[in-house]
Amino acid sequence: MQQAASGTQSSAVPITNPEQNAERNAQVAKAVITGLAYFGAGQVVESLVYILELEHSVDMNSIADNIPGLRVALSKMFGGAAHVVEAKIGEALGKQLGVDSEGKSIEDLIRILDTRDADL
């Protein structure tokens, strides 16, 4: 939680191309869904996404720019287990990017994604 309070931004490189931004958010959303699947599959994940979006105003279509909001929502939903979900999200995103996620925050991984997108 300290990271969110310190003003850490999720993006190092501004994404101005709408297609790249949509793909960026889709990749992060996929990692979030994979992380939530740690608690179950199918309807369980759908229910958790529904709660994130409806009760905590976490929009999966702009998730990459709202990691602090995601972190707060996970903390409210899972309490002390929120760090487990965050770790699973980070592992999933790292796997998608083909990088080792150990020791990297979700924001660090999004910066890697942004840098790759900027190089395209």
N, C-alpha and C positions, 0 to 999 in steps of 0.2 A: 504494500500500500504506500510505502514511503516514496517509491518511484513515481507514482501517479501524482502525489502531492508536490514533488519537486519540479513539475512542469516538463517532464520528459515528453518530447514529441514523438509520435509514432513514425514520422516520415522525414527522411533526410533530404530527399529530392522531390520537389513538387511535381505531381503528375497532372499535366494539363490536357493530355489526350483522353477524351471520354472512354474510348475503347480500352486503353491501357488501365484507366482507373477502374472500369467495370471488371476487368480481368483480375486486377489486384485485389479488389474486394471479394471477388468470387473465390480466389485462392485462400484468402484469410478466412472467409466464411466456411469453406470446406474444412479447413483445419479446426475451426471452432466446433463444427458438427462432429468431426472425428474425435475431438477431445471430450465432447459431451457423451459420445457413444461409450465411453469408459463406464458410464452408469447404466447402460442398457442400449438396446437397438430399437429401430422402428418407431413405434408410437412414443416410447420414452423420450427419444431424441426430439421428435416433433413437439412433444409437450414442453420440453426444456427450452427449445427455440421459441416457442409461443410465449412462454413466461418471460424470456429475455426481451422479446420484442414488445409485448403488450404491457407487462408490469414494470419493466425497467427501461423502456424506450431505447433499447439497443437495436438499431437498424442493421440488419445483416447486409444490406446493399451499400452501406458506408462504414462497415465494421473496421476497416483498416485505419480509419481516422478517429476511431473512438475506443481505443484499447483501454484508456483509463475508465471509461464508462462501463466497458465489459468487465473490467477487474472489480469495480464496485458491485455490479450486478451479481457476479459469481460469488463474491464475498457474502452478499445478502442471501443468496440462494443456498450456498453450501457451507457457510461459516468457515471453520478451520480447514475444511477439505478443499477450499477454493484453489489453494496452491497446487493441488494434485491435478485439477482440471487445467489450470494454466500450463503446467508442465506437459500435460498430454497435448494441449493445443500447440505448444512450442515444438514438441517432438513431431507432430503431424506436419506442421509448416516446414520444419527443417527437412523432413523427408521429401516433401514436395519440391523443395529447392535443391535437394541433393547436398545439403550441408549438415554438419554435426551441430545439433541444437544445444548440446551440453554447455552450460554457462552463459547461454544467450537468452535474453528476454524476448518476448514476442515482438517488442518494438525493434530490437536488434535485427531480428529475422525480417521484419518488414522493411527495414533500411536496406538489407541485402536484396530483397525483392525489388525495391524502388531503384536501386543502383543498376540492377540488371535491366529493368524496364527503360531506364534512361539511356542505356547503351544501345537499345534497339533502334 
